[in-house]
Amino acid sequence: MSRANERAVAVARGWIGTPYRHQAAVQGAGTDCLGLLRGVWRAVYGAEPEEVPPYTEDWSEPGGEERLWAAALRHLIPVAPGAALAPGQVLLFRMRDGAVAKHLGLVGRVGSAPTFIHAYSGHSVVESPLSAPWLRRVVARFDFP
């Protein structure tokens, strides 16, 4: 695990309990899944890699654009399909077949009981089991540079 990935896990765990708030990225006050990743990035690197424009909850769906995936490719290192799951990897999820990928999380633990940390609509930032239903939704994984 890289030092950046190791730091990302520690930082993300500090966000656990932060309420879910669409478009927010403030530890303890509110965040969505992208805001969590933005906050982790700020803690690891000092500033966000690019400005995030306002977005709706159905962003990218009407046009079918993979905007989140494209942004991840600009700033993160893709993990080869079939490579081992590792703490700190960023997970990109497609929540429904045929929909754009628009949920993010970070691997917390690996092994017999893997977990991931994410901001989940209707909840808060949580560390959830990375169960088979969640794993089926992962379309890409990334490491921090």
CORWO-V847273 format. One record per pair of residues at least 12 apart in sequence whose ideal C-beta (glycine too) atoms are under 10 Angstrom apart, sorted by the first residue. I is the first residue (numbers start at 1). GAP is how many residues later the second one is. D is the distance in Angstrom with one decimal. If there is no record, write none. Layout:
i=<I;I>
gap=<GAP;GAP>
d=<D;D>
This chain:
i=<1;1;1;1;1;1;1;2;2;2;2;2;2;2;2;3;3;3;4;4;4;4;4;4;4;4;4;5;5;5;5;5;5;5;5;5;5;5;5;6;6;6;6;6;7;7;7;7;7;7;8;8;8;8;8;8;8;8;8;8;8;8;8;8;9;9;9;9;9;9;9;9;9;9;9;9;10;10;10;10;10;11;11;11;11;11;11;11;11;11;11;11;12;12;12;12;12;12;12;12;12;12;12;12;12;12;12;12;12;13;13;13;13;13;14;14;14;14;14;14;14;15;15;15;15;15;15;15;15;15;15;15;15;15;15;15;16;16;16;16;16;16;16;16;17;17;17;18;18;18;18;18;18;18;18;18;19;19;19;19;19;20;20;20;20;20;20;20;20;20;20;20;20;20;21;21;21;21;22;22;22;22;22;22;22;23;23;23;23;23;23;23;23;24;24;24;24;25;25;25;25;25;25;25;25;25;26;26;27;27;27;27;27;28;30;30;30;31;31;31;32;32;32;32;32;32;32;32;32;33;33;33;33;33;33;33;33;33;33;33;33;33;33;33;34;34;34;34;34;34;34;34;34;35;35;35;35;36;36;36;36;36;36;36;36;37;37;37;37;37;37;37;37;37;37;37;37;38;38;38;39;39;40;40;40;40;40;41;41;41;41;44;44;44;45;45;45;48;49;49;49;49;49;50;50;50;52;53;55;55;55;57;57;58;58;58;59;59;60;60;60;60;61;61;61;61;62;63;64;64;64;65;66;66;66;66;66;66;66;67;67;67;68;68;68;68;68;68;68;68;69;69;69;69;69;69;69;69;72;72;72;72;72;72;72;73;73;75;75;75;75;76;76;76;76;76;76;76;76;76;77;77;77;77;77;77;77;78;78;78;78;79;79;79;79;79;80;81;81;81;83;83;84;85;85;85;85;85;85;85;85;85;85;86;86;86;86;87;87;87;87;87;87;87;87;87;88;88;88;88;88;88;88;89;89;89;89;89;89;89;89;89;89;89;90;90;90;90;90;90;90;90;90;90;91;91;91;91;91;91;91;91;91;91;91;91;91;91;91;91;91;92;92;92;92;92;92;92;92;93;93;93;93;93;93;93;93;93;93;94;94;94;94;94;95;96;97;100;101;101;101;101;103;103;103;103;103;103;103;103;104;104;104;104;104;105;105;105;105;105;105;105;105;105;105;105;106;106;106;106;107;107;107;108;108;108;108;109;109;109;110;113;113;113;114;114;114;114;114;114;115;115;115;115;115;115;116;116;116;116;116;116;116;118;118>
gap=<85;86;87;88;106;109;142;75;84;85;86;87;141;142;143;41;85;141;36;37;40;41;73;84;139;140;141;39;72;81;82;83;84;85;101;102;137;138;139;38;80;81;82;138;33;36;37;38;81;137;29;32;33;35;36;79;80;81;82;98;99;109;135;136;31;77;78;79;80;97;98;99;100;106;108;118;30;33;34;77;78;16;25;28;29;30;31;32;33;77;95;106;24;25;27;28;31;75;76;93;94;95;96;104;105;106;107;113;115;93;95;104;112;114;13;14;25;26;29;103;111;12;13;16;20;21;24;25;28;91;102;103;104;109;110;111;20;92;101;103;108;109;110;111;107;108;109;12;13;17;18;21;101;106;107;108;12;100;104;105;106;12;13;15;16;98;99;100;101;102;103;104;105;106;14;98;100;103;12;13;33;34;35;97;99;12;29;30;31;32;33;34;36;12;14;15;95;12;13;14;15;16;17;23;27;94;12;13;12;13;15;16;98;97;89;94;95;88;93;94;23;25;71;72;86;87;88;89;93;35;58;59;60;69;70;71;72;73;84;85;86;87;88;92;18;21;25;34;37;68;69;70;85;17;69;84;90;68;69;70;81;82;83;84;89;31;34;35;38;39;53;67;68;69;81;82;105;12;14;66;80;86;48;50;66;77;104;34;35;49;103;44;100;101;30;99;100;27;22;25;26;27;96;21;24;25;19;14;12;13;47;45;64;41;42;44;41;43;39;40;41;42;35;38;39;41;38;37;34;35;36;35;26;28;34;35;36;73;74;33;34;35;24;25;32;33;34;35;36;72;23;25;31;32;33;70;71;73;18;20;29;32;68;69;70;67;69;15;67;69;70;13;14;16;64;65;66;67;68;69;12;13;64;65;66;67;68;62;63;64;65;12;61;62;63;64;61;58;59;60;58;60;26;22;24;25;26;29;31;45;50;53;56;21;24;55;57;19;20;21;22;23;24;27;28;29;18;19;20;29;54;55;56;16;17;18;21;27;49;51;52;53;54;55;14;15;16;17;26;50;51;52;53;54;12;13;14;15;16;25;26;27;39;43;44;46;47;48;49;50;51;12;13;45;46;47;48;49;50;12;23;25;41;42;43;44;45;46;47;42;43;44;45;46;42;41;40;39;36;37;38;39;15;16;17;18;31;34;35;36;12;13;14;15;38;12;13;14;15;20;21;22;23;25;29;33;12;21;36;38;23;31;34;19;20;21;22;18;20;21;20;16;17;18;14;15;16;17;20;21;12;13;14;15;16;19;12;13;14;15;18;19;22;12;16>
d=<5.3;5.4;5.9;8.9;9.5;9.3;8.9;9.1;8.6;9.9;7.1;9.9;6.2;6.5;8.6;9.1;9.5;8.9;9.7;9.6;5.5;8.0;9.7;7.2;7.7;3.7;6.7;9.2;10.0;6.6;6.3;2.6;6.7;9.0;8.5;8.4;9.9;5.9;5.4;9.8;9.8;7.0;6.1;9.4;8.4;7.4;5.1;9.6;7.8;8.1;8.9;5.1;8.2;8.2;5.8;8.4;4.5;8.9;8.0;5.9;9.3;9.2;9.3;5.6;8.9;9.9;5.0;4.9;9.6;6.5;7.6;6.0;8.6;9.9;7.4;9.8;9.4;8.9;9.6;9.8;9.1;8.8;9.5;7.4;4.8;9.1;8.9;4.3;6.6;9.7;9.1;9.6;6.6;8.6;8.4;5.3;9.0;10.0;8.4;8.7;4.9;9.6;7.3;9.2;4.3;8.7;9.8;7.7;8.4;9.3;7.1;6.5;9.0;7.0;6.7;9.1;9.1;9.2;8.2;9.9;9.2;5.3;8.0;6.7;9.2;5.8;6.3;7.6;9.4;9.9;7.4;9.9;7.7;8.9;4.5;9.8;9.9;9.6;6.9;9.8;7.6;5.1;6.5;6.1;5.6;6.4;8.3;6.5;5.2;8.7;7.7;8.5;7.1;5.9;4.5;9.7;7.8;8.8;8.5;5.0;8.2;6.4;8.7;9.3;9.7;9.9;5.4;6.4;5.6;6.5;5.8;5.7;7.7;9.5;7.6;8.5;10.0;9.5;9.7;8.7;8.6;8.6;6.0;9.8;7.9;7.0;8.2;10.0;6.6;6.7;9.1;9.1;9.9;9.7;9.7;9.5;9.0;8.6;4.5;5.2;9.7;9.6;8.1;8.5;8.1;9.5;9.9;7.5;5.7;9.6;9.5;8.7;8.7;9.8;8.9;9.0;9.7;4.9;8.7;6.4;9.4;8.8;9.4;9.0;9.6;5.3;9.2;7.5;9.7;9.2;9.9;9.9;8.7;8.2;5.4;4.4;6.7;9.8;9.9;5.4;4.7;7.5;8.4;8.9;6.9;8.2;9.6;7.2;8.8;8.6;9.1;6.1;8.4;8.6;9.6;6.6;9.4;7.2;8.1;7.8;7.4;6.8;4.6;10.0;5.9;9.6;9.7;8.9;9.8;9.3;6.6;5.2;8.6;7.4;9.2;9.0;9.9;9.9;6.8;9.9;9.6;9.4;9.2;8.9;6.9;8.9;8.5;7.8;9.3;9.7;7.9;9.6;6.5;9.6;9.5;8.4;8.6;9.3;8.5;7.4;4.5;9.3;9.4;7.4;7.4;7.5;8.4;9.7;8.3;9.5;9.4;9.1;8.1;9.7;9.4;8.9;8.3;7.0;9.1;4.5;8.8;6.4;9.7;6.4;5.8;7.7;9.7;8.8;8.9;8.7;6.2;6.8;9.1;9.4;5.6;6.1;8.9;9.0;9.5;7.5;9.4;8.3;6.6;9.7;7.4;6.0;5.5;8.5;7.1;9.6;6.1;9.5;8.0;5.4;9.1;7.5;6.2;9.7;6.7;6.1;9.0;8.2;6.9;9.6;5.4;8.5;8.2;9.7;8.5;8.9;7.3;9.2;5.8;9.4;9.3;9.2;3.6;6.6;6.5;6.8;9.7;9.5;9.7;6.0;4.5;7.4;5.8;6.7;7.5;5.8;8.1;9.6;7.8;3.9;6.1;5.9;8.7;10.0;8.7;8.4;7.6;9.6;7.6;5.9;9.6;5.0;9.1;6.2;9.5;7.7;8.8;9.3;7.6;6.4;6.4;8.7;7.6;8.2;5.3;6.5;6.5;6.2;9.9;9.2;9.2;9.8;6.2;6.3;8.6;9.8;9.8;7.2;6.5;9.4;7.0;4.6;9.1;8.9;9.7;10.0;4.9;6.5;6.0;8.6;6.3;7.6;5.8;8.1;9.7;8.5;6.8;4.3;7.6;7.4;8.4;6.7;4.7;7.0;6.5;5.9;9.7;8.0;8.0;8.3;9.0;8.8;5.2;8.9;7.9;5.8;8.2;6.1;8.7;9.2;7.0;5.6;4.4;7.3;7.3;7.1;9.4;8.5;7.3;9.6;9.4;4.3;5.9;6.8;9.1;9.4;5.7;8.2;4.8;9.3;6.2;8.8;9.5;9.8;8.7;9.1;4.9;7.1;7.1;9.2;8.4;8.9;9.6;7.6;9.7;10.0;9.5;10.0;6.7;8.4;9.5;6.0;3.4;8.4;8.8;9.8;9.6;9.3;7.9;8.3;8.3;9.0;7.4;9.5;9.8;9.3;7.0;9.9;8.0;5.1;8.7;9.8;8.0;8.2;9.5;8.2;8.5;6.7;8.6;9.6;10.0;7.3;4.0;8.5;9.3;8.3;5.0;6.4;6.0;5.7;9.6;9.9;6.1;8.3;4.8;9.8;7.1;9.5;9.2;10.0;9.2>
